[in-house]
Amino acid sequence: MKFILISDLHGTDRIPVARKDNLFETFKRKFEFILGYARKHKCKILQAGDMSDSSRNWNILNYYMDRLEEYGIAFYSVFGQHDLYHRGKALDTPSTMLALIKAGLVGPLGDKAEVFENDIFVYGASWGDEIPRGVIGGKNILVLHAPIAKSALWCGHSYINPLRFLKDNIDFDVVLAGDIHRRFKIKENGRYILNTGPVLRLEANQYNLIHKPSFYVLDTESWRVHTVVIPHEPAEDVLTREHIDKKKVSKEELEEFSNELKTLRPLRSLRRKQILSYLRKKVSNKDVRKVIMEVMDADKPVYNGIKEKSTGSRNSYRNT
């Protein structure tokens, strides 16, 4: 038996400012490549959340329903933040994902395992869920949506190290993670933790300029994982950074800001309101102000040089 493992589909009919092509048409080609591969190689599909880029997109819903019904592929998923209306847990609230589940086209994964041949047990943990326990004596797969990453993506980013997660969750032989848009495949003592990265390159960041959209295939007979690259255009043909270049802070602004900081008392001795008032007057760039305040507000223990609210807990990702 084979499983296609894929992390973040983010199906959308919108065209982000960073894209030069018709992203909806691009997504259709990629998704149908995945379904075609699954049908040809008799794969079931496990998807780690954020199946849609927004919780309610009826064009995407109609497209998913048509294609999943046409191909008849066994498809299982957890809920990511983007699948939850207003990021809430009200699973009776109409949403794209919930409609697909009620139509019988997507199987929801949770703490009760989906059982497959040869004692393969597949569990799920949606955004914010507790990590379930795997069955003893079987081969256990966990699909989850949580901030598992090899390194921080920005200053103050709280994340869970993949190897740490494997160590804290020894019940699982394969862990497929979604949420963090970075691809990795780590094997430790015969166990895997994986993230395919995004199917759609929605932003023109440095990572997406080199990222190759792909998915993994797990063969449960050999218990090996290999990578399949999804056909895609070169980044320079579909991504643009013009909108980013226009927002860059000038050298003069940065120098002025740096000089002003030198005249301040240590930031920790200032009240929060004083800092906010100063930043509004002296720092025109909202993104810079936001980063400074996030650093000031952070009050977390340090793990591997990265601040986190919780360490060592089996379910610590829920607190990040």
N, C-alpha and C positions, 0 to 999 in steps of 0.2 A: 504494500500500500504506500501511496505517496501523498504528501501534503505540500501545497504551495503555501509559503509563509510570506505575508506582506504586511507592512506596518501602517502606513498612512496613505490612504487613497485620496482624500480631500477632493472628491468629485465636485466640480463646479461648472456653471455655465457663464460665470463672470470672467472678465478679462482684467487681471491686476495691472497696475501701472507699469510693472516691470516686464510685462510680456509684450512681444511684438506680433504674435500670431493669434489665431482664434483658439483660445485655450480649451473651450468646450470640445471642438473637433479633435484637438490633440488628445484630450482625455479619452474620448471615445475610442480612438485608435489604440491607445495603450491598454484600456480596460478589455477591449475585445481581443487583443493579443494575449492577455492573461487568461481569459476564458477559453480561447482557442487552444492554448498550451495545455490547460487543465483537461479539456475534452480529449485531446490527442493522446496525452500521457496518463489519462485516468487518475487525475489528482483531485483531492478535496482541497478547499481553500480555507485557510485560517487568516483572519484579518484583525489587526491589533488596534482598532478604533479610529475615529475621525474618518469614517467612510465617506461622509460629505463634509464640505468645507463650512457649511452652515446647517443648522439643525432643521431648517424648513426651506427646502428648495424643491418645488414641485416638478420643474423640468428634469432635475437630476433623479427625482423619485420615479418619474415615468420612464426615464431612460433605463435606470437600474431594473425596474420591474420587467420591462420588455426584454432586456438582454439576459437577465438571470433566468427568466422563464424559457426563453429560446434555447439557451445552452444547457439548462438542467443540471448545473454543477452544484454539488453539495457545498454550501457557503456558510461559514460560521464567523461571528465577530463579537467583540466587546464594544461598549460605548466609550468614545473619547469625549472630551469637553465639547467639541464641535457637533457631536451627535445629540447633545442634551440641550433642550430649549432653555435659554438663559442660564446655561451651565448647571441647571437644577436636576434633581434626581426624580422628578415627577414623571415616572415612566408611563403614566396613563395620558400624558399631554401629547397631542398629535405632533409627530416629527417624522422626518424622512426615514430614519432608522426604525422607529416603532412601526411605521406602515409596512416596511419590508418584512419585519418580523411577523406581524399579524397576517401578512399575505403568504407566509410560509416559505419565503424566498431566502431569508437569512435566519440561521439558527443562533440564538443568543447564548453566549458562553457565561457560565457563572460558577458558583461553588459546588454545584452538582455536576459531575463529569458527564460529558458525552463519551459513550463507550464504543470503541471500534474493535475490529478483529485483532487477534493476537494480543489481547490485554493492553490496548492503547487507550489511555484515559486523557481526555482533553478538558482542561478547566479554564475559567476566565476570571479576570478581575478588571471591571470597568474603572473609569476614572474615580478615584477616591475610595474604591472598595477594599475590604480586607483581603489579604492573600489567603486562598483556601489551602486545605491540606490535601496532599495527594494520597492515593491508595497505596498501601504497602504491597509489594510484589508485582506491580504493574509498571509499564512504561508511562510516565506522566509528562504531559505537555501543558505548559501554562501560557496563556495569551493574556497580556495585560497592557493597560495604557497608563504609564507612569514615567516620571522624569529620570530614566536610567541613561546615563551618559558616561563616556570615558573622561570627559573634562568639562569645565565650566564653559558655557556659551557666552556669558557676559559677566560683568563685575557683580558679585553678590549672588550669582546663580546657585540655587540649591538643587542638588541632584544626588542620585544614588549611583555609586560605582558598580559596574556590571559584575565584577568578581565578588564584590561584597554581597551583592544581591544573591548570587549563586550560593555563597557560603551560608547566608542566612535562611535560604529556602532550599534545603537539601532534598526535599520531596520530589523535585522536578528535574527531569532529564533534559528537557528542552524548554527554554523560555524565549518567547517572542514578545518583544517590547515595542510599543508605539509611543507617540507623543514627541520625543526628541527627534528632530529631523536630521539625524546623522546615521550613516550606515556603519555597522560593525558586525563582525562574526567572531566570537570568542569561544574556544573550546578548552575546557578545563576538566581533566580526569574523565574524559568521555562524555561530558555534559556540555550543552551548548547554551549560550545566551546570544540573541540576535536582534538586530534592527536593520530593516532594509533601507531606511531613509525614505524620503518622500517620493511618491510616484510623479507628482507634478512639482516643478521648480517654480514656486509662486513668487519668490523674491530673488533679486539680483545680488545676493550676498556672495562673499568669496567662496563659500562652500558650494553653492549651487553652480558656480562657474566651472567646477570640476566634477560635480556629482554625476554619476551615471544611473538613471532610474533602473531598478532591477528588483527581482524577488529571489527568495531562496526556495529550494525544493528539498524536502526531507524524505528520504527513502527509509521506511521503517524496517525493511529487511536487513539492510546493511548498517542502519543508523548513521548514515552520512548525510551531509548537507552540501549542496552545490549551488552556485549562483547562476541565474539566467538574466541577462541584460535585456531590458525592454527596448525595442527600437525607438530612437529619439533623435531629435535634431541637435547639432552642436549648440552649446550655450550661446555663443556669439551670434547665432542666427535667430534665436528666439528671446533672448534676454537683453534688456537695456538698463543702463545705470544713469541715464540722463537726469531723471528726477532726483537721484541721490546727489549727483554732482552739483545741482542747483541749490541744494540745501547745506552744502559744506560751510563750516564756520571758517571765516577768514583768518589768516595768520595774525593780523592786527588784533582781532577780537580775542584770540587765544592768549596773545602776549599781554593784553590789557587785563584779562581775567587772572592770569598767573601773577602779575604784579600786585593786583588788588588782594589776592589771597595771602601774599607775604605780609600784608599790614594787619591781618586779622589775629586776634587771640586764638589759641587752640580751639578748633571747632567744637570740641566736646564741652567747652566751658560756656558756650552760647546757648541760649534757649532756642527751641525749635522755631518760634515765631520770628525771632531776630534773624535766624538763618534764612527763613523764607523771604522775609522783607528784603534782606540784602541781595539774595539771588534775583528777585524780581527786578530790582533796580540795576543790577550790574551784569546779569547774564541774560542775554536776549534769546538764546537758544533753549527752547522748552525741553528738548531731549537731554541736554547737559544738566539742566536744573533737576530733572527727574532722577538721573543717575546719582547725583550728589545726595539727594534726599533719601534715595533707597539705601545708599551706603550709611548715611547718618541714622536711619531708622533700624538698621540691621542690629539685632541683639541676639546672636545665635552662637552656639559653640562651633568650633572649627573641626572639620574632618578633612584630612589630606589637604589642608590649605584652603578649603572651600567651606563657607559658613552654611550650617544647616540647623534646623530647629530640633532635630532628633538624630541620635546616632545609635547604632547597634541593634535597633529593634527590627523584628521580622517584618513589620508593616510600616517602617519609618517613612516610606515615600509618601504616605497619606498626610504627613505633617509638613511637607515641603511646599 
